[in-house]
C-alpha cells in the first residue's frame, strides 16, 4: 500500500521569513515514510506595493533560493505575493 502525498503549507508575511530556519530543522526531522512530500511556501505580505512590503518579499524570495541548496528538504513550491492563483 502506498502512502499519500503530503504537502507542508507555510504562509509567511512581514518578517516571518526569519522563522524559516526553524521550520527547516523541523521538516528535516520528519519520519514520514512516503516518498512524495512537498513544501509549499506562500508569500502573504499584504503591503506588496509599499517599499517595506517589496523589501520583505525580496528577503523571502532570497531565503527560498537558499533553501533549494539544502540537502534533506522536500521540493519547494514558492508562490510569491504577485502570483495569480
C-alpha positions as YAML, in Angstrom:
chain: A
units: angstrom
residues:
- id: 1
  name: UNK
  ca: [0.00, 0.00, 0.00]
- id: 2
  name: UNK
  ca: [1.44, 3.36, -1.00]
- id: 3
  name: UNK
  ca: [1.29, 6.30, 1.34]
- id: 4
  name: UNK
  ca: [-0.46, 9.54, 0.29]
- id: 5
  name: UNK
  ca: [1.30, 12.68, -0.80]
- id: 6
  name: UNK
  ca: [1.90, 15.16, 2.00]
- id: 7
  name: UNK
  ca: [2.04, 18.91, 1.42]
- id: 8
  name: UNK
  ca: [3.54, 21.13, 4.09]
- id: 9
  name: UNK
  ca: [1.99, 24.58, 3.62]
- id: 10
  name: UNK
  ca: [3.57, 27.68, 5.12]
- id: 11
  name: UNK
  ca: [2.14, 31.17, 4.73]
- id: 12
  name: UNK
  ca: [4.60, 33.86, 5.70]
- id: 13
  name: UNK
  ca: [4.19, 37.60, 5.96]
- id: 14
  name: UNK
  ca: [6.11, 40.61, 7.20]
- id: 15
  name: UNK
  ca: [9.31, 39.44, 8.91]
- id: 16
  name: UNK
  ca: [8.24, 35.84, 9.48]
- id: 17
  name: UNK
  ca: [10.77, 34.69, 6.90]
- id: 18
  name: UNK
  ca: [13.17, 34.75, 9.87]
- id: 19
  name: UNK
  ca: [11.44, 31.65, 11.24]
- id: 20
  name: UNK
  ca: [12.01, 29.56, 8.14]
- id: 21
  name: UNK
  ca: [15.30, 28.23, 9.53]
- id: 22
  name: UNK
  ca: [13.35, 26.73, 12.44]
- id: 23
  name: UNK
  ca: [10.92, 25.13, 10.00]
- id: 24
  name: UNK
  ca: [13.82, 23.66, 8.03]
- id: 25
  name: UNK
  ca: [15.05, 21.84, 11.13]
- id: 26
  name: UNK
  ca: [11.55, 20.55, 11.92]
- id: 27
  name: UNK
  ca: [10.95, 19.34, 8.37]
- id: 28
  name: UNK
  ca: [14.28, 17.54, 8.28]
- id: 29
  name: UNK
  ca: [13.29, 15.64, 11.44]
- id: 30
  name: UNK
  ca: [10.08, 14.27, 9.95]
- id: 31
  name: UNK
  ca: [9.97, 10.50, 9.67]
- id: 32
  name: UNK
  ca: [7.19, 10.17, 7.12]
- id: 33
  name: UNK
  ca: [7.92, 7.08, 5.08]
- id: 34
  name: UNK
  ca: [6.20, 8.28, 1.94]
- id: 35
  name: UNK
  ca: [8.34, 9.43, -0.94]
- id: 36
  name: UNK
  ca: [6.11, 12.25, -2.07]
- id: 37
  name: UNK
  ca: [6.38, 15.29, 0.15]
- id: 38
  name: UNK
  ca: [6.34, 18.90, -0.97]
- id: 39
  name: UNK
  ca: [6.75, 22.17, 0.89]
- id: 40
  name: UNK
  ca: [4.53, 25.00, -0.33]
- id: 41
  name: UNK
  ca: [5.59, 28.46, 0.83]
- id: 42
  name: UNK
  ca: [3.20, 31.34, 0.18]
- id: 43
  name: UNK
  ca: [4.28, 34.97, 0.45]
- id: 44
  name: UNK
  ca: [1.36, 36.57, 2.28]
- id: 45
  name: UNK
  ca: [2.92, 40.02, 2.56]
- id: 46
  name: UNK
  ca: [-0.15, 42.29, 2.49]
- id: 47
  name: UNK
  ca: [1.55, 45.55, 1.52]
- id: 48
  name: UNK
  ca: [3.28, 44.34, -1.63]
- id: 49
  name: UNK
  ca: [3.01, 47.77, -3.24]
- id: 50
  name: UNK
  ca: [4.89, 49.60, -0.47]
- id: 51
  name: UNK
  ca: [8.68, 49.78, -0.25]
- id: 52
  name: UNK
  ca: [8.61, 47.85, 3.04]
- id: 53
  name: UNK
  ca: [6.38, 45.13, 1.58]
- id: 54
  name: UNK
  ca: [8.56, 44.82, -1.51]
- id: 55
  name: UNK
  ca: [11.67, 44.50, 0.67]
- id: 56
  name: UNK
  ca: [10.05, 41.78, 2.81]
- id: 57
  name: UNK
  ca: [9.00, 39.88, -0.31]
- id: 58
  name: UNK
  ca: [12.52, 40.17, -1.71]
- id: 59
  name: UNK
  ca: [14.03, 38.86, 1.54]
- id: 60
  name: UNK
  ca: [11.66, 35.90, 1.47]
- id: 61
  name: UNK
  ca: [12.48, 35.13, -2.18]
- id: 62
  name: UNK
  ca: [16.20, 35.23, -1.34]
- id: 63
  name: UNK
  ca: [15.60, 32.83, 1.56]
- id: 64
  name: UNK
  ca: [13.73, 30.42, -0.74]
- id: 65
  name: UNK
  ca: [16.70, 30.40, -3.14]
- id: 66
  name: UNK
  ca: [18.96, 29.44, -0.22]
- id: 67
  name: UNK
  ca: [16.62, 26.63, 0.79]
- id: 68
  name: UNK
  ca: [16.89, 24.94, -2.59]
- id: 69
  name: UNK
  ca: [20.56, 24.19, -1.84]
- id: 70
  name: UNK
  ca: [19.90, 22.41, 1.48]
- id: 71
  name: UNK
  ca: [20.07, 18.61, 1.43]
- id: 72
  name: UNK
  ca: [17.24, 16.66, 3.02]
- id: 73
  name: UNK
  ca: [14.41, 19.05, 2.20]
- id: 74
  name: UNK
  ca: [11.46, 18.12, 0.03]
- id: 75
  name: UNK
  ca: [10.86, 20.00, -3.23]
- id: 76
  name: UNK
  ca: [9.76, 23.58, -2.57]
- id: 77
  name: UNK
  ca: [6.88, 25.30, -4.35]
- id: 78
  name: UNK
  ca: [7.10, 29.07, -3.84]
- id: 79
  name: UNK
  ca: [4.13, 31.31, -4.50]
- id: 80
  name: UNK
  ca: [5.29, 34.94, -4.46]
- id: 81
  name: UNK
  ca: [2.83, 37.64, -3.44]
- id: 82
  name: UNK
  ca: [2.24, 38.62, -7.06]
- id: 83
  name: UNK
  ca: [1.35, 35.08, -8.17]
- id: 84
  name: UNK
  ca: [-2.05, 34.63, -9.78]
- id: 85
  name: UNK
  ca: [-3.88, 31.67, -8.26]
...
